[in-house]
Amino acid sequence: MLELQFAMLEIGIPLWIAAHTAAPRALVAVVAVVNSLSVVLFQVRAGRGVVDVRSAAKACARGGVLLGAACLVYAAAGGRGTGAAVALVLGGILLHSLAELLTSAGGWTLSLDLADPAAHGEYQGVFMSGQAGSHVIGPLIVTATVLAHGVAGWAVLGALLAAAGLAMPVAARRRF
């Protein structure tokens, strides 16, 4: 579920900017640059405290909640004037980028630390299949929620992402 953030970033936000906000379409490129720079510049720092199953699950939980908050910020950009829409989308992408850093560090740590040492390849295969599946179905989910239902769709998507993040510590608890 947390991998839906990439469909959101690559499909949902650009289409939302173009079709539902007063922001200039050039903001799509700015969003991509801000996200890319944030990930490059802060990846090591964001992953520094993610060292075991517990910290990884907590990072995923924080990331999921931040993704949910980003969805609400993006939704708020709809129907606003140009300046407000730009400011809200940029605020949303900063939250989104931090969430990406946390969920990536947490997800990779969980995928490695929860794997059976005798079957790392199989565990990584399943992990990567889940990511690939999300990349395949993600555009459908994002367009069916955000683009089809606007603000309500952003709220539903945000709630799903927050719930998925908050479920991680519960799912990983037996390994703490």
C-alpha positions in Angstrom: 0.0 0.0 0.0 2.7 2.5 0.9 4.2 2.1 -2.6 1.1 3.9 -3.9 3.1 7.0 -3.1 4.9 6.6 -6.4 1.8 6.5 -8.5 0.6 9.5 -6.5 3.8 11.3 -7.3 4.1 10.4 -11.0 0.4 10.4 -12.0 -1.9 11.8 -9.4 -0.1 15.0 -8.5 0.7 16.1 -12.1 -2.9 15.4 -13.2 -4.3 17.1 -10.1 -2.1 20.2 -10.8 -3.1 20.4 -14.4 -6.8 19.6 -14.1 -7.9 20.7 -10.6 -5.7 23.6 -9.4 -5.0 27.1 -10.6 -1.2 26.4 -10.3 0.8 26.7 -13.5 1.5 23.4 -15.2 5.2 24.0 -14.9 4.8 23.3 -11.2 4.7 19.6 -12.2 8.4 19.9 -13.0 9.2 21.8 -9.9 7.5 19.0 -7.8 9.7 16.4 -9.5 12.8 18.4 -8.8 12.0 19.1 -5.2 11.2 15.4 -4.6 14.4 14.3 -6.3 16.6 16.7 -4.5 15.0 16.0 -1.2 15.6 12.2 -1.6 19.2 12.7 -2.8 20.1 15.2 -0.1 18.4 13.6 2.9 18.4 9.9 2.3 21.3 9.0 4.6 20.0 11.3 7.3 16.5 9.9 7.2 17.7 6.3 7.3 20.2 6.8 10.1 17.9 5.8 12.9 16.3 2.9 11.1 18.5 0.0 12.4 16.1 -2.8 13.4 12.6 -4.2 12.9 11.1 -1.9 15.6 12.6 1.3 14.2 11.8 0.3 10.7 8.2 -0.3 11.5 8.0 3.0 13.3 9.6 4.8 10.3 6.9 3.2 8.1 4.2 4.3 10.5 5.5 7.9 10.5 5.8 7.8 6.7 2.3 6.6 6.2 0.9 9.3 8.4 2.9 11.9 6.5 1.6 10.5 3.2 -1.9 10.9 4.6 -1.2 14.4 5.6 0.3 15.2 2.2 -2.9 13.9 0.5 -4.9 16.4 2.6 -2.5 19.2 1.7 -2.7 18.4 -2.0 -6.5 18.3 -1.8 -6.5 21.7 -0.2 -4.8 23.1 -3.3 -7.8 22.4 -5.4 -10.1 25.5 -5.9 -7.5 27.9 -4.5 -5.9 30.9 -6.2 -2.6 30.4 -8.0 -0.3 31.5 -5.1 -2.1 29.4 -2.5 -2.3 26.4 -4.8 1.5 26.6 -5.5 2.3 26.9 -1.8 0.1 24.0 -0.9 1.4 21.7 -3.5 5.0 22.6 -2.5 4.1 22.0 1.1 2.6 18.7 0.2 5.6 17.5 -1.8 7.9 18.3 1.2 5.7 16.1 3.4 5.5 13.5 0.6 9.3 13.5 0.2 10.0 13.0 3.9 7.4 10.2 3.9 9.2 8.6 1.0 12.5 8.7 2.8 11.0 7.1 5.9 9.0 4.4 4.2 11.9 3.4 1.9 14.3 3.1 4.8 11.7 1.2 6.9 10.5 -1.0 4.1 14.0 -2.1 3.0 15.0 -2.8 6.6 11.9 -4.8 7.2 12.3 -6.7 4.0 15.8 -7.8 5.0 15.5 -8.2 8.8 12.2 -10.2 8.6 13.5 -12.6 6.0 14.4 -16.1 6.9 18.2 -16.2 6.7 18.0 -19.5 4.7 15.6 -18.0 2.1 16.6 -14.3 1.5 16.1 -14.7 -2.2 12.6 -15.9 -1.9 11.7 -13.2 0.6 13.2 -10.5 -1.6 11.3 -11.9 -4.5 8.0 -11.6 -2.7 8.9 -8.1 -1.4 9.7 -6.9 -4.9 6.6 -8.6 -6.4 4.5 -6.6 -3.9 6.3 -3.4 -5.0 5.8 -4.3 -8.7 2.2 -5.0 -8.2 1.7 -1.6 -6.6 3.4 0.0 -9.5 1.0 -1.8 -11.9 -2.3 -1.2 -10.0 -1.2 2.2 -8.5 -2.2 4.4 -11.4 -5.7 2.8 -11.4 -6.1 3.3 -7.7 -4.9 6.9 -7.8 -7.1 7.9 -10.7 -10.1 6.1 -9.3 -9.8 8.0 -6.0 -8.1 11.3 -6.6 -9.1 12.2 -10.1 -12.6 10.7 -10.0 -13.6 12.0 -6.6 -11.4 15.1 -6.0 -11.0 16.1 -2.4 -13.0 13.1 -1.1 -10.7 10.9 -3.2 -7.6 12.5 -1.7 -9.1 11.9 1.8 -9.7 8.2 1.1 -6.3 7.7 -0.4 -4.7 9.6 2.6 -6.6 7.4 5.1 -5.5 4.2 3.3 -1.9 5.3 3.3 -2.0 6.4 7.0 -3.7 3.1 7.9 -1.1 1.1 6.0 1.7 2.9 7.7 0.2 2.5 11.2 -0.4 -1.2 10.6 3.4 -1.8 10.2 4.3 -1.8 13.9 1.4 -4.1 14.6 2.4 -6.5 11.8 6.0 -6.5 12.9 5.4 -6.6 16.6 6.0 -10.3 17.1 9.6 -9.7 15.9 10.5 -6.8 18.3 
